[in-house]
Amino acid sequence: MDFIKRIYTASIVLSLAFFAACGDSESTDITTPSDPSGTDITDSSTVAKDSTANKDCSAVKSSSSIEISSPSKNQSSSSSDNGSTSSSSSGNNSTISSSSDINSTSSSSSINGSEIAEGCIVSPDPADWRIVSKDTVYMRYQISCDGVSLGYLYNETDKNLPIAASGQNCTLNDRLDGTVDVTCGTNTYTANKPSDMGVGLFSAPELVSCKDTDLWCHSPIIDGTDKSPITQMTYRENEGFFFASTGTHDLTDWEGICITYTSDTAAYIILDLGEAKNQELNNNLPQVTLRNKAPLPTERCFGWKAFKQPRWASPAISGNDAAKAIASFKINQPSGSNFNLIRIRAYRDEDHSFDRTCGDMWCAEYAEETVYTDCGNEPVGDWKATTDATSSVTWPVKLGHDFNPKSLLPVIENYNSVAGTFNLGNGENPYAKIGFDMNYNSDKDFDITQWGGFCVTYKSSHDFFAELTPSNATEGQEIPRVLVPRSLEYTTIDLPWSSFSPSDASTVNLVNFVFSKPAGATGYFAFYTVGKPGTCTK
């Protein structure tokens, strides 16, 4: 079964890498939430009861001390589709609404809605990049016009045929529908224009504590809704971000920009280069795409070179050149969208040095949902969540795949973590538990004493308990648990059994991370790796 899952995972990752398409996030069959941005789990109990314990886990080296480290953030890349940019919506001081038409003016080279660029260079990728599917070969080609690299085209053929010889001048007809007609000499081909605008770094959740160095910041869940935003730039709702002084500004030394936000649709950061330059470029301005549907606070970081013009036409300008004269930033999103701004900062102020280490039991970076527990005949467990009847867990993407409709694999793949939002109800003892079982969907208990404990790397807006949950727990039973402190940064902690109360790991069905107070609380969590003590750090 695990082998099949690996094949399935590989196919999903491969598809995302080459088509960079973000799917729609809908609810699972467990509970259908009213908010389409996520999925609620309200199942009050998924642990079966069995009075017979099976204790057969293998021995591992133990540890006897707790060590906490708080390294800086690691990021990963993603991309999203480009789209329309007009909108009108309202919100509070951390909500963006935009009605800018900066991307709507057509070029003077427009023919029947298309964009014509002459004298462009089309060259096969020197790495001889290709992927072969069942009946099709996809070839990649580098495109440049006016000395500016526009990106890549993908040619779909049933044979390995190049579009153009290296260095050959061609004409591009951008059809504005994701395809481009490429005419090289007497031959015309239709190739695919990938959605590679705005391939940036992101993490989730990005639990922001505002700093004076931020360009603009307001983090209600951390700092409280009454706290005024930190601002070095002026934000005008429905317009964008502006400098205190007029004119254009050379922002080369910023190296790029980072934005933290939530959104139920895609949004776009557009570089406003001033009226004269905007007209010269026919309002075909460099921009990046913010990841489609970010229900969790998510940070995307873009170097200037990631900013690209959406229409492939002359005149062309690179993001690095555009950064030398920026008048303002426009943030556009489709009409009716719900976009919440949390922070904007210069890319140079982001620390990208943290290299997370994977524990030996499970690591989100491997895009796997199974945890290797060494328990039972099939020694793996799966991630899952349970709540009381009044609470829920909201996932940022639709759960499930062909083999398991409740699988958390889509969350792991999209967010490089088991990440979501917990919502505690007002019941007598509200709780939300996120954890993994010792043996896939088994109701047996296992003796994991020989682990010696375990390590975990996480982020959390609230304190939580690590709990060793038996399958036959009764009301009032004292379950081994230890309090884990909240952390807004990546934090790795070793939890030896001696830190649990009571210190007993002999009867365990699930390892759970439990959010249980205060009642009515809402917060974010992300778990990145789990392992035997000492394996989550170098």
Order of alpha helices (4+ residues) and beta strands (2+ residues): alpha-beta-beta-beta-beta-beta-beta-beta-beta-beta-beta-beta-beta-beta-beta-alpha-beta-beta-beta-beta-beta-alpha-beta-beta-alpha-beta-beta-beta-beta-beta-beta-alpha-beta-beta-beta-beta-beta-beta-beta-beta
